[in-house]
Amino acid sequence: MLETMNIARVRWACRRGMLELDVLFQPFVETQYESLSDQAKAIFIRLLECEDPELFAWFMGHEACPDAELAAMIVQVRGRPAP
């Protein structure tokens, strides 16, 4: 887990190997991360620790995320208002 919830570290962790994930994570961090509760921030950081192929499958709806907290965070990230 990222040792701190330092926004710069979180931004860096949002830089993925897949453009599709970058497009989801980076705007969410810029617009909503700071307003999350500490618990929600920890869940988001746990989500960032997952592997890109898993994340891609979950975000694109190809597979269901087996972790309820992560699944709820995926819905939150995907449901963010358009900038």
Secondary structure as a PSIPRED ss2 file (coil, helix, strand):
# PSIPRED VFORMAT (PSIPRED V4.0)

   1 M C   1.000  0.000  0.000
   2 L C   1.000  0.000  0.000
   3 E C   1.000  0.000  0.000
   4 T C   1.000  0.000  0.000
   5 M C   1.000  0.000  0.000
   6 N C   1.000  0.000  0.000
   7 I H   0.000  1.000  0.000
   8 A H   0.000  1.000  0.000
   9 R H   0.000  1.000  0.000
  10 V H   0.000  1.000  0.000
  11 R H   0.000  1.000  0.000
  12 W H   0.000  1.000  0.000
  13 A H   0.000  1.000  0.000
  14 C C   1.000  0.000  0.000
  15 R C   1.000  0.000  0.000
  16 R C   1.000  0.000  0.000
  17 G C   1.000  0.000  0.000
  18 M C   1.000  0.000  0.000
  19 L H   0.000  1.000  0.000
  20 E H   0.000  1.000  0.000
  21 L H   0.000  1.000  0.000
  22 D H   0.000  1.000  0.000
  23 V H   0.000  1.000  0.000
  24 L H   0.000  1.000  0.000
  25 F H   0.000  1.000  0.000
  26 Q H   0.000  1.000  0.000
  27 P H   0.000  1.000  0.000
  28 F H   0.000  1.000  0.000
  29 V H   0.000  1.000  0.000
  30 E H   0.000  1.000  0.000
  31 T H   0.000  1.000  0.000
  32 Q C   1.000  0.000  0.000
  33 Y H   0.000  1.000  0.000
  34 E H   0.000  1.000  0.000
  35 S H   0.000  1.000  0.000
  36 L C   1.000  0.000  0.000
  37 S C   1.000  0.000  0.000
  38 D H   0.000  1.000  0.000
  39 Q H   0.000  1.000  0.000
  40 A H   0.000  1.000  0.000
  41 K H   0.000  1.000  0.000
  42 A H   0.000  1.000  0.000
  43 I H   0.000  1.000  0.000
  44 F H   0.000  1.000  0.000
  45 I H   0.000  1.000  0.000
  46 R H   0.000  1.000  0.000
  47 L H   0.000  1.000  0.000
  48 L H   0.000  1.000  0.000
  49 E C   1.000  0.000  0.000
  50 C C   1.000  0.000  0.000
  51 E C   1.000  0.000  0.000
  52 D H   0.000  1.000  0.000
  53 P H   0.000  1.000  0.000
  54 E H   0.000  1.000  0.000
  55 L H   0.000  1.000  0.000
  56 F H   0.000  1.000  0.000
  57 A H   0.000  1.000  0.000
  58 W H   0.000  1.000  0.000
  59 F H   0.000  1.000  0.000
  60 M C   1.000  0.000  0.000
  61 G C   1.000  0.000  0.000
  62 H C   1.000  0.000  0.000
  63 E C   1.000  0.000  0.000
  64 A C   1.000  0.000  0.000
  65 C C   1.000  0.000  0.000
  66 P C   1.000  0.000  0.000
  67 D C   1.000  0.000  0.000
  68 A H   0.000  1.000  0.000
  69 E H   0.000  1.000  0.000
  70 L H   0.000  1.000  0.000
  71 A H   0.000  1.000  0.000
  72 A H   0.000  1.000  0.000
  73 M H   0.000  1.000  0.000
  74 I H   0.000  1.000  0.000
  75 V H   0.000  1.000  0.000
  76 Q H   0.000  1.000  0.000
  77 V H   0.000  1.000  0.000
  78 R H   0.000  1.000  0.000
  79 G C   1.000  0.000  0.000
  80 R C   1.000  0.000  0.000
  81 P C   1.000  0.000  0.000
  82 A C   1.000  0.000  0.000
  83 P C   1.000  0.000  0.000
